[in-house]
Amino acid sequence: MASVSVRMPGGSKITIPHYPIDMIGANERASTFTKRSIKKESKLDALYTAITMTDLTTLEGADTPGKVEQLCGKAIHPVPDQFMQELQRLAPSRTIRPIPHVGAICVYPEQVPIAARCLEGSGVELASVATAFPAGQLPLDIKLRDVKRAVKFGATEIDMVIDRGAFLRGDFQKVFDEIVAVKDVCEDNAHLKVILETGELKTYDNVRLASWMAMEAGADFIKTSTGKVAPAATMPVTLIMLQAIWDYYQETGIKIGMKPAGGIRTAKQAVHYLVMVNEVLGSDWLHPTMFRFGASSLLNDLLRQIFKQYSGQYYYDDIFSLD
Amino acid sequence: MKVVKTVKLYIGGQFVRTESGRSYSFNKPGTENQYMRLCQASRKDFRNAVEICRNSVSSWSSRSAYNRSQILYRMAEMCEGKRLEFSTIFKDCLDVTNDRAEKMVDEAIDSFVYYAGFCDKYQQISGSVNPVNGPFHNFTTPEPVGMTALIDSDEFNFGSLIDNICSILVGGNAMVVLLGSGCPAILAPLAEIFATSDLPSGVINLLTGHLDELKQFIATHREVRSVSFQNEREDVFFDMKEASIDNMKRMVPRHKNVKSLDNILNFVEYKTVWHPIGY
């Protein structure tokens, strides 16, 4: 088996396994997870679980404090009272479970102070992209200042991007060192999610290698994409990362979280991902501390499907805010 | 070798199979001879169609009246180009004479042209400038009601079907059509007309399937703002009307009108604007 060697800051050498992935096998295996029949109460459970796992995201150049405040409000109270009242009226014999808050808000560092003020005491985590998101093409010292500032202003989770250019030209040490340095800045103040941007890594072998490297370097979560590059999260890529997480757990006993991001827009897709997580990693990972969806429009579809499950009717599309 | 064709659904400008994987046989009338197979749309197909259709309303209603008119006229041209195909289907499926089949196509083309002419006129006829007691310019204009479901008749009448589709289309509405059991075999050539006449995708979606299976979902779906119920089954109409009370859907009952302004006005809402003009 081939391997890649990198050195820890102390000088000790780490060997990262690098072996080929069966692409056709991975695609086929991933497609099998879309064929499970999840109905009624199980589906309802999955929809509620997916809400708690959603990282409600806005990462646009046009983000304003007002938009971030609005998004924070939605994160804490995903539906208006009218939604619950109408649901109870249409399904009087059922006990409607309250809609939980989402897992986290994900914003640019500039919006962190505003989001921190809005989310205070709500239980919703505050994730900030950092390290020159989305390209990651800035010197390390600036990336670290980016992270420090976000943590200082209240980010509890840092979504960092790896330097894909360095990775693709084989400079694995640089990629590894940057993750270690960012982890060092986060310390115990913030969870570190490492974005691999799998759409730019070209091969499944690279995805597996980058996943393992990120975990060795101290990632708490590994994340597929920035959402700015197509393809973003796909089922096969997520499967490969989940398998890497499982193998790493078997080897070290450390549980690493997973966050597919970008392109997950429907409740149906979300349920497919949950099925995959459950079958690859087990129910320990079916928790917002171990699995997240990076999404913005997914939440509305989850709410629509919850309405349908309880009432048997399809709700208005435009009753929910777009952001 | 002869093969039996399975006609797909037409959703969002694409020909798609039903997500349920089901199909049913359509036989020549009075025989056991299978003419073709049709996809049996499920409630999820309907839901998908509604979602796409709803999102296409603005792209259609924001077109200028002149452009909508051009597109409807283009449909007449495309229908003319498919005269032979339609005639063959009518003769095969409805057991009509060649003359009758040709006349059915003529009626459909007449409807396309009639409503194409109305696109920039119905607002002028049904809108008004209102005399009000104050320094306001007050006027009322018709606007599209939105996403509409058309339940087609089981007694096939091509001219009526096109009339009903066009009367919804003229006002800037988008629709999901559940074709009747009389001659659903026309789905493919009919969809090809809509796909090739510059109509934005998703504005017209064609389904084949069973009304009894779908009626509840059509009636209760909140995004369906009105239903044109042209089927003969009164029991289903009243079931749907009852189920739609909760969401205040507009239910337009079966009618025999063809080429009528009233048909267009069934699918508009009126907006009155008060504009200050000063003293």
Boltz contact constraints between the chains, C-beta under 6 A:
constraints:
  - contact:
      token1: [A, 313]
      token2: [B, 220]
      max_distance: 6.0
  - contact:
      token1: [A, 314]
      token2: [B, 221]
      max_distance: 6.0
  - contact:
      token1: [A, 315]
      token2: [B, 222]
      max_distance: 6.0
  - contact:
      token1: [A, 316]
      token2: [B, 222]
      max_distance: 6.0
  - contact:
      token1: [A, 317]
      token2: [B, 54]
      max_distance: 6.0
  - contact:
      token1: [A, 317]
      token2: [B, 223]
      max_distance: 6.0
